[in-house]
Amino acid sequence: MSHKHSWERYGGCKENPGVHSSGGSVVIATRCQCGAEKREDYWDHERNRPRKTPSVKVTESEGVAL
C-alpha cells in the first residue's frame, strides 16, 4: 500500500510545533496519519555548524510503503 504522505508537525511547543532542540541543533518532527514519521535535522554535528540541506530520516510504519 503506497500513498502520498500528509505530514503534520508534532511535539515541540505551542509557538513552534514540531521543533525540537538536540544538543545545539534544530530538529523538526512530523508524522503522517498512517504512522510514518519524519525527522529533519538542520545541524551538522561533525562540523558543529548548520547544514546547507537538512538530514532527513523517514521511519516507515508497519505495512506502509514509503
PDB file of N, CA, C and O in Angstrom, chain B, residues numbered from 101:
ATOM      1  N   MET B 101       0.852  -1.178   0.000  1.00  0.00           N
ATOM      2  CA  MET B 101       0.000   0.000   0.000  1.00  0.00           C
ATOM      3  C   MET B 101       0.892   1.234   0.000  1.00  0.00           C
ATOM      4  O   MET B 101       1.752   1.375   0.870  1.00  0.00           O
ATOM      5  N   SER B 102       0.703   2.106  -0.941  1.00  0.00           N
ATOM      6  CA  SER B 102       1.502   3.313  -1.042  1.00  0.00           C
ATOM      7  C   SER B 102       0.571   4.516  -1.171  1.00  0.00           C
ATOM      8  O   SER B 102      -0.495   4.423  -1.779  1.00  0.00           O
ATOM      9  N   HIS B 103       0.977   5.623  -0.606  1.00  0.00           N
ATOM     10  CA  HIS B 103       0.175   6.839  -0.708  1.00  0.00           C
ATOM     11  C   HIS B 103       1.070   8.058  -0.565  1.00  0.00           C
ATOM     12  O   HIS B 103       2.227   7.934  -0.162  1.00  0.00           O
ATOM     13  N   LYS B 104       0.557   9.213  -0.884  1.00  0.00           N
ATOM     14  CA  LYS B 104       1.279  10.468  -0.682  1.00  0.00           C
ATOM     15  C   LYS B 104       1.067  10.877   0.768  1.00  0.00           C
ATOM     16  O   LYS B 104      -0.063  11.082   1.212  1.00  0.00           O
ATOM     17  N   HIS B 105       2.175  10.995   1.501  1.00  0.00           N
ATOM     18  CA  HIS B 105       2.070  11.339   2.911  1.00  0.00           C
ATOM     19  C   HIS B 105       1.566  12.765   3.118  1.00  0.00           C
ATOM     20  O   HIS B 105       1.876  13.675   2.349  1.00  0.00           O
ATOM     21  N   SER B 106       0.792  12.925   4.163  1.00  0.00           N
ATOM     22  CA  SER B 106       0.317  14.232   4.584  1.00  0.00           C
ATOM     23  C   SER B 106       1.006  14.518   5.917  1.00  0.00           C
ATOM     24  O   SER B 106       0.494  14.153   6.975  1.00  0.00           O
ATOM     25  N   TRP B 107       2.178  15.178   5.863  1.00  0.00           N
ATOM     26  CA  TRP B 107       2.985  15.397   7.055  1.00  0.00           C
ATOM     27  C   TRP B 107       2.417  16.510   7.929  1.00  0.00           C
ATOM     28  O   TRP B 107       2.049  17.578   7.441  1.00  0.00           O
ATOM     29  N   GLU B 108       2.353  16.235   9.241  1.00  0.00           N
ATOM     30  CA  GLU B 108       1.921  17.224  10.232  1.00  0.00           C
ATOM     31  C   GLU B 108       2.943  17.258  11.351  1.00  0.00           C
ATOM     32  O   GLU B 108       3.396  16.210  11.810  1.00  0.00           O
ATOM     33  N   ARG B 109       3.311  18.450  11.798  1.00  0.00           N
ATOM     34  CA  ARG B 109       4.275  18.580  12.894  1.00  0.00           C
ATOM     35  C   ARG B 109       3.664  18.106  14.208  1.00  0.00           C
ATOM     36  O   ARG B 109       2.462  18.247  14.433  1.00  0.00           O
ATOM     37  N   TYR B 110       4.507  17.542  15.073  1.00  0.00           N
ATOM     38  CA  TYR B 110       4.041  17.144  16.404  1.00  0.00           C
ATOM     39  C   TYR B 110       5.132  17.410  17.427  1.00  0.00           C
ATOM     40  O   TYR B 110       6.316  17.499  17.101  1.00  0.00           O
ATOM     41  N   GLY B 111       4.697  17.533  18.671  1.00  0.00           N
ATOM     42  CA  GLY B 111       5.641  17.820  19.748  1.00  0.00           C
ATOM     43  C   GLY B 111       6.074  19.280  19.713  1.00  0.00           C
ATOM     44  O   GLY B 111       5.421  20.116  19.090  1.00  0.00           O
ATOM     45  N   GLY B 112       7.163  19.574  20.377  1.00  0.00           N
ATOM     46  CA  GLY B 112       7.634  20.955  20.438  1.00  0.00           C
ATOM     47  C   GLY B 112       6.759  21.780  21.360  1.00  0.00           C
ATOM     48  O   GLY B 112       6.123  21.247  22.270  1.00  0.00           O
ATOM     49  N   CYS B 113       6.729  23.077  21.124  1.00  0.00           N
ATOM     50  CA  CYS B 113       5.904  23.950  21.951  1.00  0.00           C
ATOM     51  C   CYS B 113       4.817  24.604  21.102  1.00  0.00           C
ATOM     52  O   CYS B 113       4.829  24.484  19.876  1.00  0.00           O
ATOM     53  N   LYS B 114       3.894  25.282  21.738  1.00  0.00           N
ATOM     54  CA  LYS B 114       2.760  25.880  21.045  1.00  0.00           C
ATOM     55  C   LYS B 114       3.202  26.872  19.963  1.00  0.00           C
ATOM     56  O   LYS B 114       2.610  26.924  18.884  1.00  0.00           O
ATOM     57  N   GLU B 115       4.249  27.659  20.260  1.00  0.00           N
ATOM     58  CA  GLU B 115       4.726  28.664  19.310  1.00  0.00           C
ATOM     59  C   GLU B 115       5.472  28.041  18.123  1.00  0.00           C
ATOM     60  O   GLU B 115       5.479  28.612  17.033  1.00  0.00           O
ATOM     61  N   ASN B 116       6.098  26.880  18.324  1.00  0.00           N
ATOM     62  CA  ASN B 116       6.879  26.201  17.285  1.00  0.00           C
ATOM     63  C   ASN B 116       6.561  24.706  17.264  1.00  0.00           C
ATOM     64  O   ASN B 116       7.398  23.898  17.668  1.00  0.00           O
ATOM     65  N   PRO B 117       5.377  24.325  16.804  1.00  0.00           N
ATOM     66  CA  PRO B 117       5.033  22.905  16.803  1.00  0.00           C
ATOM     67  C   PRO B 117       6.004  22.090  15.956  1.00  0.00           C
ATOM     68  O   PRO B 117       6.371  22.475  14.846  1.00  0.00           O
ATOM     69  N   GLY B 118       6.406  20.958  16.515  1.00  0.00           N
ATOM     70  CA  GLY B 118       7.288  20.048  15.796  1.00  0.00           C
ATOM     71  C   GLY B 118       8.761  20.378  15.897  1.00  0.00           C
ATOM     72  O   GLY B 118       9.595  19.593  15.446  1.00  0.00           O
ATOM     73  N   VAL B 119       9.110  21.531  16.484  1.00  0.00           N
ATOM     74  CA  VAL B 119      10.511  21.939  16.564  1.00  0.00           C
ATOM     75  C   VAL B 119      11.096  21.478  17.897  1.00  0.00           C
ATOM     76  O   VAL B 119      10.559  21.763  18.967  1.00  0.00           O
ATOM     77  N   HIS B 120      12.213  20.758  17.798  1.00  0.00           N
ATOM     78  CA  HIS B 120      12.894  20.219  18.974  1.00  0.00           C
ATOM     79  C   HIS B 120      14.355  20.641  18.920  1.00  0.00           C
ATOM     80  O   HIS B 120      14.889  20.885  17.838  1.00  0.00           O
ATOM     81  N   SER B 121      14.999  20.730  20.067  1.00  0.00           N
ATOM     82  CA  SER B 121      16.424  21.022  20.137  1.00  0.00           C
ATOM     83  C   SER B 121      17.143  19.730  20.448  1.00  0.00           C
ATOM     84  O   SER B 121      16.664  18.918  21.240  1.00  0.00           O
ATOM     85  N   SER B 122      18.298  19.535  19.823  1.00  0.00           N
ATOM     86  CA  SER B 122      19.061  18.311  20.039  1.00  0.00           C
ATOM     87  C   SER B 122      20.535  18.659  20.178  1.00  0.00           C
ATOM     88  O   SER B 122      21.305  18.481  19.235  1.00  0.00           O
ATOM     89  N   GLY B 123      20.929  19.147  21.332  1.00  0.00           N
ATOM     90  CA  GLY B 123      22.325  19.476  21.565  1.00  0.00           C
ATOM     91  C   GLY B 123      22.853  20.560  20.654  1.00  0.00           C
ATOM     92  O   GLY B 123      23.951  20.423  20.114  1.00  0.00           O
ATOM     93  N   GLY B 124      22.110  21.629  20.468  1.00  0.00           N
ATOM     94  CA  GLY B 124      22.537  22.728  19.620  1.00  0.00           C
ATOM     95  C   GLY B 124      21.886  22.724  18.250  1.00  0.00           C
ATOM     96  O   GLY B 124      21.921  23.730  17.541  1.00  0.00           O
ATOM     97  N   SER B 125      21.296  21.609  17.874  1.00  0.00           N
ATOM     98  CA  SER B 125      20.675  21.542  16.556  1.00  0.00           C
ATOM     99  C   SER B 125      19.183  21.818  16.638  1.00  0.00           C
ATOM    100  O   SER B 125      18.596  21.858  17.720  1.00  0.00           O
ATOM    101  N   VAL B 126      18.594  22.003  15.485  1.00  0.00           N
ATOM    102  CA  VAL B 126      17.151  22.141  15.388  1.00  0.00           C
ATOM    103  C   VAL B 126      16.637  20.917  14.627  1.00  0.00           C
ATOM    104  O   VAL B 126      17.087  20.632  13.517  1.00  0.00           O
ATOM    105  N   VAL B 127      15.707  20.210  15.225  1.00  0.00           N
ATOM    106  CA  VAL B 127      15.107  19.034  14.614  1.00  0.00           C
ATOM    107  C   VAL B 127      13.612  19.289  14.481  1.00  0.00           C
ATOM    108  O   VAL B 127      12.956  19.686  15.444  1.00  0.00           O
ATOM    109  N   ILE B 128      13.075  19.059  13.284  1.00  0.00           N
ATOM    110  CA  ILE B 128      11.644  19.213  13.063  1.00  0.00           C
ATOM    111  C   ILE B 128      11.045  17.827  12.894  1.00  0.00           C
ATOM    112  O   ILE B 128      11.450  17.071  12.012  1.00  0.00           O
ATOM    113  N   ALA B 129      10.077  17.496  13.743  1.00  0.00           N
ATOM    114  CA  ALA B 129       9.438  16.183  13.731  1.00  0.00           C
ATOM    115  C   ALA B 129       8.039  16.288  13.131  1.00  0.00           C
ATOM    116  O   ALA B 129       7.241  17.135  13.533  1.00  0.00           O
ATOM    117  N   THR B 130       7.755  15.420  12.168  1.00  0.00           N
ATOM    118  CA  THR B 130       6.431  15.366  11.557  1.00  0.00           C
ATOM    119  C   THR B 130       6.003  13.915  11.451  1.00  0.00           C
ATOM    120  O   THR B 130       6.832  13.006  11.483  1.00  0.00           O
ATOM    121  N   ARG B 131       4.699  13.710  11.323  1.00  0.00           N
ATOM    122  CA  ARG B 131       4.203  12.351  11.123  1.00  0.00           C
ATOM    123  C   ARG B 131       2.962  12.386  10.249  1.00  0.00           C
ATOM    124  O   ARG B 131       2.277  13.402  10.133  1.00  0.00           O
ATOM    125  N   CYS B 132       2.701  11.238   9.640  1.00  0.00           N
ATOM    126  CA  CYS B 132       1.557  11.069   8.756  1.00  0.00           C
ATOM    127  C   CYS B 132       0.488  10.283   9.509  1.00  0.00           C
ATOM    128  O   CYS B 132       0.796   9.601  10.487  1.00  0.00           O
ATOM    129  N   GLN B 133      -0.744  10.370   9.070  1.00  0.00           N
ATOM    130  CA  GLN B 133      -1.831   9.612   9.703  1.00  0.00           C
ATOM    131  C   GLN B 133      -1.584   8.112   9.642  1.00  0.00           C
ATOM    132  O   GLN B 133      -2.115   7.371  10.469  1.00  0.00           O
ATOM    133  N   CYS B 134      -0.785   7.647   8.677  1.00  0.00           N
ATOM    134  CA  CYS B 134      -0.503   6.217   8.541  1.00  0.00           C
ATOM    135  C   CYS B 134       0.465   5.721   9.606  1.00  0.00           C
ATOM    136  O   CYS B 134       0.630   4.514   9.781  1.00  0.00           O
ATOM    137  N   GLY B 135       1.111   6.654  10.326  1.00  0.00           N
ATOM    138  CA  GLY B 135       2.044   6.273  11.372  1.00  0.00           C
ATOM    139  C   GLY B 135       3.499   6.503  10.998  1.00  0.00           C
ATOM    140  O   GLY B 135       4.368   6.410  11.864  1.00  0.00           O
ATOM    141  N   ALA B 136       3.795   6.802   9.734  1.00  0.00           N
ATOM    142  CA  ALA B 136       5.160   7.100   9.327  1.00  0.00           C
ATOM    143  C   ALA B 136       5.610   8.397   9.990  1.00  0.00           C
ATOM    144  O   ALA B 136       4.812   9.316  10.176  1.00  0.00           O
ATOM    145  N   GLU B 137       6.911   8.469  10.351  1.00  0.00           N
ATOM    146  CA  GLU B 137       7.453   9.660  10.980  1.00  0.00           C
ATOM    147  C   GLU B 137       8.651  10.161  10.200  1.00  0.00           C
ATOM    148  O   GLU B 137       9.396   9.378   9.612  1.00  0.00           O
ATOM    149  N   LYS B 138       8.830  11.483  10.201  1.00  0.00           N
ATOM    150  CA  LYS B 138       9.956  12.093   9.506  1.00  0.00           C
ATOM    151  C   LYS B 138      10.628  13.079  10.456  1.00  0.00           C
ATOM    152  O   LYS B 138       9.961  13.873  11.120  1.00  0.00           O
ATOM    153  N   ARG B 139      11.970  13.018  10.510  1.00  0.00           N
ATOM    154  CA  ARG B 139      12.751  13.948  11.332  1.00  0.00           C
ATOM    155  C   ARG B 139      13.755  14.639  10.428  1.00  0.00           C
ATOM    156  O   ARG B 139      14.523  13.986   9.722  1.00  0.00           O
ATOM    157  N   GLU B 140      13.745  15.976  10.455  1.00  0.00           N
ATOM    158  CA  GLU B 140      14.675  16.776   9.668  1.00  0.00           C
ATOM    159  C   GLU B 140      15.648  17.459  10.627  1.00  0.00           C
ATOM    160  O   GLU B 140      15.243  18.287  11.444  1.00  0.00           O
ATOM    161  N   ASP B 141      16.930  17.110  10.526  1.00  0.00           N
ATOM    162  CA  ASP B 141      17.968  17.658  11.404  1.00  0.00           C
ATOM    163  C   ASP B 141      18.730  18.734  10.634  1.00  0.00           C
ATOM    164  O   ASP B 141      19.314  18.461   9.585  1.00  0.00           O
ATOM    165  N   TYR B 142      18.721  19.944  11.158  1.00  0.00           N
ATOM    166  CA  TYR B 142      19.336  21.088  10.482  1.00  0.00           C
ATOM    167  C   TYR B 142      20.712  21.447  11.034  1.00  0.00           C
ATOM    168  O   TYR B 142      21.169  22.572  10.835  1.00  0.00           O
ATOM    169  N   TRP B 143      21.392  20.512  11.730  1.00  0.00           N
ATOM    170  CA  TRP B 143      22.699  20.814  12.299  1.00  0.00           C
ATOM    171  C   TRP B 143      23.684  19.719  11.928  1.00  0.00           C
ATOM    172  O   TRP B 143      23.365  18.535  12.032  1.00  0.00           O
ATOM    173  N   ASP B 144      24.889  20.107  11.495  1.00  0.00           N
ATOM    174  CA  ASP B 144      25.954  19.163  11.155  1.00  0.00           C
ATOM    175  C   ASP B 144      26.799  18.968  12.409  1.00  0.00           C
ATOM    176  O   ASP B 144      27.658  19.795  12.715  1.00  0.00           O
ATOM    177  N   HIS B 145      26.562  17.893  13.126  1.00  0.00           N
ATOM    178  CA  HIS B 145      27.238  17.655  14.405  1.00  0.00           C
ATOM    179  C   HIS B 145      28.738  17.474  14.244  1.00  0.00           C
ATOM    180  O   HIS B 145      29.501  17.909  15.106  1.00  0.00           O
ATOM    181  N   GLU B 146      29.183  16.838  13.155  1.00  0.00           N
ATOM    182  CA  GLU B 146      30.616  16.607  12.952  1.00  0.00           C
ATOM    183  C   GLU B 146      31.381  17.915  12.781  1.00  0.00           C
ATOM    184  O   GLU B 146      32.520  18.024  13.234  1.00  0.00           O
ATOM    185  N   ARG B 147      30.777  18.901  12.140  1.00  0.00           N
ATOM    186  CA  ARG B 147      31.447  20.181  11.889  1.00  0.00           C
ATOM    187  C   ARG B 147      30.973  21.283  12.831  1.00  0.00           C
ATOM    188  O   ARG B 147      31.491  22.399  12.794  1.00  0.00           O
ATOM    189  N   ASN B 148      29.988  20.973  13.674  1.00  0.00           N
ATOM    190  CA  ASN B 148      29.423  21.917  14.628  1.00  0.00           C
ATOM    191  C   ASN B 148      28.966  23.212  13.948  1.00  0.00           C
ATOM    192  O   ASN B 148      29.312  24.313  14.377  1.00  0.00           O
ATOM    193  N   ARG B 149      28.186  23.052  12.883  1.00  0.00           N
ATOM    194  CA  ARG B 149      27.626  24.206  12.174  1.00  0.00           C
ATOM    195  C   ARG B 149      26.353  23.785  11.446  1.00  0.00           C
ATOM    196  O   ARG B 149      26.107  22.594  11.255  1.00  0.00           O
ATOM    197  N   PRO B 150      25.550  24.758  11.043  1.00  0.00           N
ATOM    198  CA  PRO B 150      24.297  24.418  10.341  1.00  0.00           C
ATOM    199  C   PRO B 150      24.560  23.683   9.027  1.00  0.00           C
ATOM    200  O   PRO B 150      25.575  23.914   8.370  1.00  0.00           O
ATOM    201  N   ARG B 151      23.640  22.800   8.653  1.00  0.00           N
ATOM    202  CA  ARG B 151      23.731  22.100   7.369  1.00  0.00           C
ATOM    203  C   ARG B 151      23.199  23.006   6.263  1.00  0.00           C
ATOM    204  O   ARG B 151      22.338  23.854   6.498  1.00  0.00           O
ATOM    205  N   LYS B 152      23.727  22.813   5.054  1.00  0.00           N
ATOM    206  CA  LYS B 152      23.194  23.538   3.902  1.00  0.00           C
ATOM    207  C   LYS B 152      21.848  22.941   3.512  1.00  0.00           C
ATOM    208  O   LYS B 152      20.943  23.663   3.092  1.00  0.00           O
ATOM    209  N   THR B 153      21.715  21.635   3.650  1.00  0.00           N
ATOM    210  CA  THR B 153      20.426  20.956   3.445  1.00  0.00           C
ATOM    211  C   THR B 153      20.224  20.031   4.639  1.00  0.00           C
ATOM    212  O   THR B 153      21.190  19.439   5.121  1.00  0.00           O
ATOM    213  N   PRO B 154      19.001  19.894   5.125  1.00  0.00           N
ATOM    214  CA  PRO B 154      18.771  19.082   6.321  1.00  0.00           C
ATOM    215  C   PRO B 154      19.014  17.600   6.081  1.00  0.00           C
ATOM    216  O   PRO B 154      18.862  17.102   4.965  1.00  0.00           O
ATOM    217  N   SER B 155      19.391  16.911   7.137  1.00  0.00           N
ATOM    218  CA  SER B 155      19.472  15.454   7.121  1.00  0.00           C
ATOM    219  C   SER B 155      18.066  14.957   7.429  1.00  0.00           C
ATOM    220  O   SER B 155      17.514  15.280   8.481  1.00  0.00           O
ATOM    221  N   VAL B 156      17.480  14.174   6.525  1.00  0.00           N
ATOM    222  CA  VAL B 156      16.097  13.727   6.689  1.00  0.00           C
ATOM    223  C   VAL B 156      16.065  12.223   6.929  1.00  0.00           C
ATOM    224  O   VAL B 156      16.662  11.451   6.179  1.00  0.00           O
ATOM    225  N   LYS B 157      15.370  11.821   7.973  1.00  0.00           N
ATOM    226  CA  LYS B 157      15.198  10.401   8.283  1.00  0.00           C
ATOM    227  C   LYS B 157      13.709  10.105   8.337  1.00  0.00           C
ATOM    228  O   LYS B 157      12.981  10.712   9.122  1.00  0.00           O
ATOM    229  N   VAL B 158      13.251   9.166   7.500  1.00  0.00           N
ATOM    230  CA  VAL B 158      11.849   8.769   7.491  1.00  0.00           C
ATOM    231  C   VAL B 158      11.767   7.363   8.039  1.00  0.00           C
ATOM    232  O   VAL B 158      12.472   6.467   7.575  1.00  0.00           O
ATOM    233  N   THR B 159      10.911   7.168   9.021  1.00  0.00           N
ATOM    234  CA  THR B 159      10.668   5.845   9.593  1.00  0.00           C
ATOM    235  C   THR B 159       9.312   5.387   9.125  1.00  0.00           C
ATOM    236  O   THR B 159       8.295   6.006   9.439  1.00  0.00           O
ATOM    237  N   GLU B 160       9.293   4.294   8.368  1.00  0.00           N
ATOM    238  CA  GLU B 160       8.010   3.843   7.854  1.00  0.00           C
ATOM    239  C   GLU B 160       7.252   3.063   8.899  1.00  0.00           C
ATOM    240  O   GLU B 160       7.839   2.390   9.747  1.00  0.00           O
ATOM    241  N   SER B 161       5.947   3.163   8.825  1.00  0.00           N
ATOM    242  CA  SER B 161       5.107   2.424   9.744  1.00  0.00           C
ATOM    243  C   SER B 161       4.918   1.013   9.205  1.00  0.00           C
ATOM    244  O   SER B 161       5.125   0.764   8.017  1.00  0.00           O
ATOM    245  N   GLU B 162       4.537   0.121  10.047  1.00  0.00           N
ATOM    246  CA  GLU B 162       4.361  -1.277   9.666  1.00  0.00           C
ATOM    247  C   GLU B 162       3.306  -1.416   8.565  1.00  0.00           C
ATOM    248  O   GLU B 162       2.178  -0.943   8.711  1.00  0.00           O
ATOM    249  N   GLY B 163       3.679  -2.061   7.477  1.00  0.00           N
ATOM    250  CA  GLY B 163       2.739  -2.347   6.411  1.00  0.00           C
ATOM    251  C   GLY B 163       2.508  -1.214   5.434  1.00  0.00           C
ATOM    252  O   GLY B 163       1.640  -1.323   4.568  1.00  0.00           O
ATOM    253  N   VAL B 164       3.273  -0.108   5.546  1.00  0.00           N
ATOM    254  CA  VAL B 164       3.084   1.016   4.635  1.00  0.00           C
ATOM    255  C   VAL B 164       4.383   1.256   3.874  1.00  0.00           C
ATOM    256  O   VAL B 164       5.438   1.448   4.479  1.00  0.00           O
ATOM    257  N   ALA B 165       4.305   1.244   2.564  1.00  0.00           N
ATOM    258  CA  ALA B 165       5.481   1.539   1.731  1.00  0.00           C
ATOM    259  C   ALA B 165       5.630   3.044   1.607  1.00  0.00           C
ATOM    260  O   ALA B 165       4.647   3.760   1.416  1.00  0.00           O
ATOM    261  N   LEU B 166       6.852   3.519   1.715  1.00  0.00           N
ATOM    262  CA  LEU B 166       7.084   4.965   1.593  1.00  0.00           C
ATOM    263  C   LEU B 166       7.517   5.319   0.184  1.00  0.00           C
ATOM    264  O   LEU B 166       7.758   6.489  -0.112  1.00  0.00           O
TER     265      LEU B 166
END
